[in-house]
Amino acid sequence: MLDKQLAVALTDALASADMERVATLTADVNIPDLADFIAEIVLPGEEVDVLLTQTIERRAEVFGYLPLSLQEAIAPMMTAGQLSELVTHMPSDERADLFNVLDEVRKQQLFQRLAWEEREDIRRLASYEDGSAGAIMSSDYVWANVGMTVGEALDVIRRTAPDKETIYQVYVLDHTHQLMGVVSLRELIVAAGNVLVDDLMTTDIVSAFVNEEQREVARLISRYDLLALPIVDAAGKLVGIVTYDDAMDVQEAETTDDIHRGANISKLEVNFSDAKPLDLYRSRVHWLVILVFANIFTGAGIAYFEETIAAHIALLFFMPLLVASAGNAGSQSATLMVRGMATGDVTARDWGKLISKEIFVATALGLTMALAVMAVGYFRAGPDIALVVSLTMIIVVMVGSLIGMGLPLLLNKLNFDPATASTPLITTIADVSGVLIYFGIATVMLGLG
């Protein structure tokens, strides 16, 4: 982040249209910090002015750090020549993302000014389905041919490195572009120049198909500590790579999405700070309305046991405590389950083991919480109510925990996102079941059935 003094100086320079001073002040500013300044402080319409003070290489880097929604807003402010020059220097995956949000007129203008190879690269990368590995991969990788010597491979790297996103992994291909192996730059540097690349490369390659889900690509990169993951087509031909920084972006997006689903909030297409009130309303209203009607069952349960409540009004004192405990236990269980499924620690095969384990844990939790409320129940309403409350606590905690564990597994089995088994949904189901269990036990044990 820019220090306050520099930010003020830049703002003053912009206000006086002193672009030479802006260029001088920003010459040594870190790329991400400059992007933050443009996105958060620069007035709308002045973003292009600041970008044009940078060299084209820095301009492309800064532009890549801007939110896609801001890139979309800035692009029409540039001339066709400025935009095509910028796109030419952007990484292949970033320019494909930008291309997808441009209007048709801008796309045509851009294509007219780009080289044939760049046009075809953009078309190919922009054609992959959103959410797939192809949608985030880059074609800026370094490769060598089977049969090359180390010296020949290093010559290739020297010629092509300036245009590549990463050069630390060199992919070895045959004449059909089939991925045969991978060798690190370090291994090439320390090897003799006449050694064959084939003798150094690793053939046990971790890769992913171009239609693989982005979540799985990010998991593979994290699991195997990779700098980049090669992406191949159905025939095994190398078509691109996904770098670790792109995987981090995917994980951040997936985590945000899971958090939203965990609160029954629909996906926002823009950043929260940029979202319009209507977007926020739409993202939240659907589930809130559904949960309103779901909670009617809680009221119906209370109405059904009116006689029990009228005979022992003290039961109402403990109702919030019991249903909240069921919901809290269910939410804890669901959170652990959804996270375990997201990281691959939990699969449907673990159903039996998880059920038995959860029953044991939930029983222990229920007994502990029952002991905690028994004294309160005894002094507040006598031994009979205390026994009802304690027994109910054990059962509702167990039921809530099993609902919290089982619902994500069930949704996953039905091909729904397990994160949908969220805190509000679990809590609502636990509320209904808790009310029925509580007053059902009270009716039987207090002789009112």
N, C-alpha and C positions, 0 to 999 in steps of 0.2 A: 504494500500500500504506500502511496506517495506520502511524504511527510507534509504536514500542514503548510509550512512555509513555501515549499515548492508548488503545492496545489494552488495556493493563493497567487503566486507569481505567474503561473500558467494561465490562470483565470483572467488576471489583469492583462496579460499579453494578448489573449484572445479578444478581450473586450476592446482593445485598441487596435486590433487587426495586425499586430506585429508578429507575422508568421516566422520571420527570421529568428526572433527571440524564442518563439515556441520551439523551433527546430533545435536551437542551442540548448534550451532547458531540458528537452526530452532526449537528447542524443545518448545519454548514459542511463536512462530510465529502463528498468527491467520491463520486458515485453508484457507480462501479465498485469503489472502495475499500471502501465500506460493504457492497456485495454480497459482496466477498471475505471481509470480517470475518464476515458471517452464515454464509457457506458453510464457512469453515475453522475458526472459533474458537467461535462460539456453540454451546452445547450443544443436542443434539436436543430439540425441543419448545419451545425459547425463540425460534425464528426469528420466529414470528408476533408475539410480544411486542415484539421490536425493530422489526418492520415497522410495527406499529400506533402507534409513536411518531412516525412520519413523516406529513407531509401526504399526502393521497391521490395527488397528482401525483408526489411523490418516491417514494412506496410502489410505484406502478406501474412507475416507472423502475428502482428497485432490484430489484424482483421479476423484471423482464425480463432483468437481468444474471445472475441465478442460473441454474445448470445446470438443464436441463429435468427431470432426475431428481429434483433437490431441490424444484423447483416442484411436481412430482407428489406428493412427500411432504408438503409444507407445505399444499397446498390442502385436504385433509380436516381440517386443524386449524382452519380458519376457519369461521365461521358462514356460512350461505347468503348473508346480507346483506353480510358483509365480502367474500366472494369475488365476488359480482356487482358490487359497487362497484369492486373492484380490476380486474376484467375490463373494465368499462366504460371505464376510463381507460388501458388497455393499447393499444399499437399493434395494428392489425387482424391482422397476420401473427403476432405473438407470442401473442395470445389464441386464435387458431386452433390453434397448436401446443399450447397448454395444454389446450384443449378435447379434442384428440385423445388425450391421456393420462389424462383423467378417467374414472372409472367411470360407468356408466349412471345411477345414482342422482344423482350430482353433476351430470351433464349436464342431467338433467331439472329439478333444483332451480335450476340456473343459468338455463336457458331461461325458466322461469316468472317470473324477475325482470328479464330483459333486455327492452329495447324490440324491437319487431318488426324494425326495420331492422338492429339489431345481431345479432339471432338469424339473420336471413337471410344477413348478411355472414359470420358464423362458419360456417354450414352450407356456404356456397359455397366459402370458402377451405379448409375442412377436407376438402372432397370431392376435392381434386386429388391426383393420384398422388404418392407420396413420390418425391423426386428430380427432380420437374418444376419449371418456373418458377412454376407456379401454387401450389405448396406453400410457396414462400418469399416470394411477392409480397404487397404491402400495398395495401389499397384507400384508404389515406389520402393521396390526391394532390390537387393543386389543378388545376382546369380552368376554361376559359372557353368561351363559345359563339362560333361563327363569326359575324362581323358585329358583335361588341361593340367599343366604343371602349376605348382604354387606361384611361380614367377608370372605365368600368363594370367592367372586369376587375379593377382595383385595389380597387374596392369589394367585389367578390366575395372577393378574397384576404383583405381585412381581416376580413370576417365569418367566413370558414372557416379561416383560418390556425391558430388555437389547437388545432384538432383534427387537423391534418395532420402527417404525418411529415416532409415536406420541402416547401418552398414556392419553391425556387429555380428550378424548371422548371414552367412553366404549360402544360398540354396543351390544345390548341384542338380542340373537338369540334363535330360538326354535330348536328342535332336527333335523329339516330338513335344518338348516342354513338360515331360513327365518328371515328377519330383522323385529323385533317386536318393538324395541324402542332404545333410546339412553340415557345415563346418564353420567354426567360429573364426572371426578375424584374428583373434589371438593365436590360434593354432597355425594360421597361414603365416603370420609374421615371424614366428619362432622356427618354422620349418625351413629346410633348404629349398632353394628355388627350383631344383629339378625334381622334387618329389611330386608324385601325382596327387591331385585333389582326391581322387578315388580312394587312396590309401589313408587319408585323414578323415574323411567324412563319416558321420554317424548315419547308419541306415535305419535305426530304430527311432522313427520320427513321430513326434506328437503333432497331429494335424487335425483339421476340422473341415467338413464339407461346406460348400458355399451357402447351402440352405439351412445350416445348423442354427439353432437359436442363439442369440447374442449372450444370453445368460450362461449357456453351456460353454461358449467360447471364453468368457471371462473366468469361469470356474477352472477351465483347463490351464489358462495362463497363470492363475493363482496357485493351482495345485502343483504345477511343475516348475514354478518360478521362471517363467519364460520372459525374455525381452520382447519376443514377437511370436505369433502362432501362424504357421503357414496354412493357407486356405486353398483347398483343391476342389476341382469339379468331380463329377461322377466318374470320369475316366482317369482320375488321379493326376491331372495336369494342374500345375501351380497357377492360380489366377490372382493371388494377392496375399497380403499378410494383415493381421490385426496386431497392433503394438500394445504394450502394456498400458500406456496412457489412455488409449481408446477403451481398453478393458476396464480401467478405473472409472471412466465416464459411464460405461454401461452399468457397472455395479452401483454407482451413485444413483443413476436413473432408476434402476430396479429397486433399490432400497427405498427411494422416495415413493415409488409406485406402491410398494408393499405397505409403507406407512400410511399412505392415503387410503388404500383398501382396508387397512387395519382399523381405520376410523370411519369406514363406509363413506369415503369421499371419492367421487369419480376422478379420473385422470385429468389433470390440467395440462393443456397444450402449451402454455407459456409459464414463465416464472411467476411465483406467487405475488411478488411485488409488482409485476406488470399486468396481472390478471384484472379484468374489469369486474365490477360488482355483479353483473349479470352472469359472468363465467363462474364466479364463486358460488352464486346462488344455485346455478344449474348443477354444479359438481356436488352439492350437498343435499339438495331438496329431495331427490328420489328416495334415498334410503331412510331419511328422516320421516317421510310420509309412510313408507312401508312399516317402519318400526312403531309409528303411532298406532297403526291398526293392529300390529302384533301385540302391543301392550294392552289392547282391549281384553285379551284373554286373561291377563292378570286381574283386571277388574271383574271379569266374569267369574273367576275363581273365588274372589273375595265375596261376591254376591251369593254364590252357591252355598257358602258356609256362614251365612248371616246368623243362623241360630247358634252355631258354635261360638261365634264372636260375641254375640249378645249375652250369652251365658258366662263367658270368661273374657271380659273386655281387656284384661291384662295381656291377652295374647297379641293384641295389636302393638304393644310396646316392643316386642321382640321381632316383629315381622320385617322391618327394614334391615335389622342386623342379620337375620338369617338369609334373606334373598340376596343381600349385598355380598355375604360370605360365599354363597354359591356362585355368583357372578365373578367375584374376584378369583376364586379357585379355578373357574373355567377359563378366564382370561389368561391366567398364568400358564395353564396347561396348553392352551391354544398357541400362545406366543412361543413356547418352547418347541411345539410340534411344527409350526410353520417355519420357524428358523431352521430346525433340523432338516426339514424337507428341502428348503432353499439351498442349504449347503451340501445336500446329498448324504447327510448322516442318517437320515430316516427314509425308508422306502416302504411300499405296501407289504413287502415280505416280512416286515418287523411287527405286523399287526398283533399277533398272538403274544409275543414277548412284551410289547408295549402295554397291552391291556392288563396283563397280570401285574406288571410293575406299577402301573398307574393305580390299580385297585389297592395295592399295598400302601403306596405313598399317600393316596387320598384318604384311606382309613386312618393312617397315622395322623395326618393333618386334621381330620375331622375329630378324632379323639382329643387331640391337643386343644382344639378350639372349643370343643364341648366342655372340657374341664374349665376353660377360661370363663365360660358364660354360666356354668352351673351355679356358682355362688351368687351371681347377679340374679338369676332366675329364682333361687331359693328365697333370698331376702326380699325380692320385689313382688313375688306372687305365690310363694309357698312351694313345697316339695313336688306336687303334682305337675305344676307348670314347669318347674325346673327340669323334671325328667323329660317332659315333652320337648322342651327347647333343646336339651342336650342330645336326645336321640335324633331330632330333626337336623341338628347341626352336622352330625356324623353323616347322615344320609344325603343332605343337600350338597355338602362339600364333595362327597364321592360322586354324586350324579353330575354336578357342575364340572368336575375334573374330567370325567369320562366324556361329557359332551364336548368340552374344550379339546380333548385329544382326538375324539372320533370324527368330529365334523370336518376338520381339514383333510383327513384321510379319505372320507367319503366324497368330498368335493373333488379331490384329486382323482379319485377313481372315476368320477363322472366327467372328467376333463374340464373342470372349472378350476380357477386359481384358488389354491388353499388359503391365500391371504384374505379371501372374502369371508372366511370364518373369523370375523373380527370381533373386537371387544364389544361394540354395541350389539351385534347380533348374538354373540354368546351370552351377554348379560340379559338380553330380552328373553331368550329361551330359558336361561337359568331362573329368571324372575317368575315366569309362568310355572315352571316345574316346582320351584321352591314354595310358592304359595299353595299349590295343590298338595304337596307333600306335608307341609307344615300343618295346615288345617285338617288334612285327612288324618294325620297321626293324632292331632288334638281331639278330633271327633271320636276316634276309637278309644283312646286311652282315658279320656275324661267321661266316657259312658254316655255320649250324646248321639251315637249312631243309631 
